[in-house]
């Protein structure tokens, strides 16, 4: 059986955050952060180059947190 896979570096099989070229204390964009979260640190480009999906997920998380705190504040006196 012939394969076309050639992994010259052993770092390619590990998580992205532990690779030497990634861990140089550079800032990452919002899509890279969400991609790392959803893939458990395995891939930083899973959501693509557009930042719109990352912004949507961030604003959705903020909206859920605000709605939950508002719900708790409004309905805590009824019980």
BAFI-3210 file (N, C-alpha, C; in Angstrom, 3 decimals, decimal comma, padded with zeros to 6 digits):
// residues 79
n [1|2|3|4|5|6|7|8|9|10|11|12|13|14|15|16|17|18|19|20|21|22|23|24|25|26|27|28|29|30|31|32|33|34|35|36|37|38|39|40|41|42|43|44|45|46|47|48|49|50|51|52|53|54|55|56|57|58|59|60|61|62|63|64|65|66|67|68|69|70|71|72|73|74|75|76|77|78|79]
n.u [000,844|000,567|001,178|000,541|001,218|003,369|004,932|007,048|007,709|007,382|005,748|003,434|001,403|000,504|-001,311|-002,227|-001,573|000,761|002,742|005,855|005,869|003,408|003,206|004,360|003,757|002,098|-000,735|-003,986|-006,703|-010,307|-011,652|-009,698|-009,502|-012,091|-012,043|-009,960|-011,182|-013,480|-012,290|-010,740|-008,108|-006,791|-006,892|-006,482|-007,611|-010,181|-012,643|-012,309|-011,177|-012,773|-013,916|-016,483|-018,141|-016,898|-017,269|-020,055|-020,495|-019,284|-020,844|-023,278|-022,778|-022,397|-024,949|-026,526|-025,553|-026,236|-029,033|-029,637|-028,813|-030,500|-032,980|-032,783|-032,655|-035,151|-037,079|-036,463|-037,742|-040,273|-040,567]
n.v [-001,170|002,185|005,343|008,854|010,496|012,528|013,227|015,360|016,565|015,863|017,437|017,998|016,265|016,797|018,968|022,260|024,448|023,774|023,713|024,866|026,996|028,221|028,989|031,655|033,890|035,655|037,657|036,257|035,940|036,312|034,184|032,183|031,726|030,696|028,460|026,969|026,448|024,886|022,675|021,607|022,554|021,447|022,453|025,571|026,917|026,158|027,448|029,135|032,084|034,404|036,801|037,086|034,944|034,230|036,602|036,574|034,281|035,136|037,395|036,098|034,477|036,472|037,641|035,513|035,256|037,789|037,709|035,574|036,594|038,800|037,498|036,084|038,224|039,521|037,498|036,494|037,433|036,396|033,866]
n.w [000,000|-000,836|000,475|000,492|002,496|004,313|007,083|008,214|010,619|014,054|015,579|014,231|014,817|017,343|019,691|018,557|020,151|021,465|019,615|018,303|016,421|016,816|019,489|020,204|021,620|020,244|019,412|018,921|016,599|016,824|015,601|015,598|018,328|018,992|017,320|018,446|020,885|020,172|018,923|020,863|021,118|018,939|016,318|014,744|012,661|011,991|011,697|009,588|007,687|007,999|010,326|011,152|012,000|014,399|015,849|015,985|017,593|019,958|020,654|020,947|023,178|025,117|025,064|025,989|028,594|029,659|029,361|031,050|033,547|033,753|033,735|036,146|037,946|037,568|038,072|040,576|042,812|042,787|043,805]
ca.u [000,000|001,357|000,516|001,135|001,418|004,747|004,959|008,453|007,876|006,479|004,840|002,203|000,378|000,089|-002,174|-001,678|-001,055|002,083|003,697|006,774|005,538|002,199|003,399|005,367|003,109|001,413|-002,167|-004,771|-007,981|-011,462|-011,948|-008,721|-009,861|-013,234|-011,622|-009,216|-012,142|-014,325|-011,502|-009,934|-006,713|-006,190|-006,847|-006,792|-008,215|-011,361|-013,775|-011,990|-010,531|-013,700|-014,112|-017,897|-018,669|-016,343|-017,968|-021,407|-020,448|-018,969|-022,027|-024,292|-022,419|-022,683|-026,402|-027,053|-025,191|-027,056|-030,422|-029,728|-028,734|-031,733|-034,042|-032,620|-032,992|-036,573|-037,934|-036,015|-038,675|-041,562|-040,604]
ca.v [000,000|003,409|006,523|010,129|011,298|012,697|014,096|015,544|017,000|015,145|018,402|018,093|015,381|017,279|020,141|023,465|025,390|023,360|023,749|026,001|028,148|028,870|029,504|032,715|034,985|036,575|037,683|035,490|036,594|035,724|032,885|031,216|031,398|029,794|027,206|026,224|025,992|023,815|021,504|021,258|022,900|020,677|023,195|026,985|027,489|025,356|028,300|029,910|033,374|035,494|037,006|037,294|033,827|034,369|037,706|036,110|033,378|035,924|038,186|035,152|034,113|037,643|037,786|034,460|035,608|038,928|037,262|034,757|037,437|039,585|036,556|035,831|039,445|039,805|036,452|035,986|037,900|035,731|032,566]
ca.w [000,000|-000,944|001,033|000,108|003,697|004,739|008,252|008,538|012,006|014,958|016,189|013,457|015,365|018,653|019,695|017,941|021,148|021,915|018,509|018,465|015,577|017,310|020,836|020,242|022,342|019,345|019,668|017,959|016,329|017,495|014,986|016,089|019,709|018,976|016,704|019,462|021,890|019,646|018,560|022,045|020,897|017,853|015,053|014,954|011,464|011,666|011,336|008,397|007,901|008,322|011,764|011,426|012,783|015,738|016,517|016,280|018,745|021,142|021,011|021,409|024,550|025,960|025,144|026,863|029,970|030,080|029,492|032,263|034,748|033,800|034,125|037,575|038,674|037,479|038,612|041,881|043,849|042,657|044,471]
c.u [000,894|000,550|001,260|001,389|002,895|004,748|006,409|008,694|006,927|005,523|003,507|001,076|-000,144|-000,851|-001,458|-001,002|000,325|003,116|004,589|006,409|004,277|002,451|004,541|004,771|002,551|-000,073|-002,889|-006,090|-009,115|-011,839|-010,963|-009,066|-011,036|-012,882|-010,849|-010,152|-012,943|-013,547|-010,580|-008,438|-006,042|-006,028|-007,238|-007,440|-009,481|-012,551|-013,498|-011,438|-011,474|-013,932|-015,590|-018,503|-018,155|-017,005|-019,392|-021,429|-020,153|-020,175|-023,169|-024,024|-022,705|-024,182|-027,019|-026,750|-026,031|-028,519|-030,606|-029,670|-029,974|-032,908|-033,985|-033,020|-034,492|-037,411|-037,459|-036,977|-040,011|-041,665|-040,791]
c.v [001,239|004,564|007,767|011,019|011,326|013,711|014,288|015,945|016,213|016,102|018,501|017,254|015,846|018,468|021,373|024,355|025,004|023,324|024,980|027,215|028,872|029,582|030,521|034,001|036,055|036,555|036,914|036,214|035,792|034,362|031,821|030,788|030,427|028,456|026,348|025,685|024,795|022,547|021,049|021,455|022,187|021,478|024,645|027,651|026,740|026,211|029,191|031,290|034,518|035,585|037,130|036,171|033,884|035,484|037,299|035,216|034,137|036,735|037,293|034,735|035,257|037,821|036,731|034,770|036,769|038,536|036,411|035,591|038,313|038,722|036,292|037,049|039,691|038,774|035,901|036,392|037,184|034,431|032,691]
c.w [000,000|-000,359|000,589|001,313|004,069|005,882|008,674|009,991|012,892|015,650|015,451|014,047|016,711|018,551|019,144|018,971|021,662|020,806|018,644|017,614|016,035|018,627|020,867|020,798|021,414|019,677|018,558|017,734|016,950|016,905|015,446|017,512|019,766|018,347|017,690|020,540|021,390|019,301|019,684|021,788|019,743|016,562|015,316|013,746|011,041|011,230|010,140|008,727|008,280|009,820|012,129|012,262|014,222|016,519|016,883|017,507|020,038|021,594|021,488|022,851|025,520|026,130|026,051|028,320|030,485|030,261|030,749|033,524|034,879|034,241|035,632|038,395|038,689|038,227|039,959|042,992|043,797|043,434|045,952]
res [x|x|x|x|x|x|x|x|x|x|x|x|x|x|x|x|x|x|x|x|x|x|x|x|x|x|x|x|x|x|x|x|x|x|x|x|x|x|x|x|x|x|x|x|x|x|x|x|x|x|x|x|x|x|x|x|x|x|x|x|x|x|x|x|x|x|x|x|x|x|x|x|x|x|x|x|x|x|x]
***
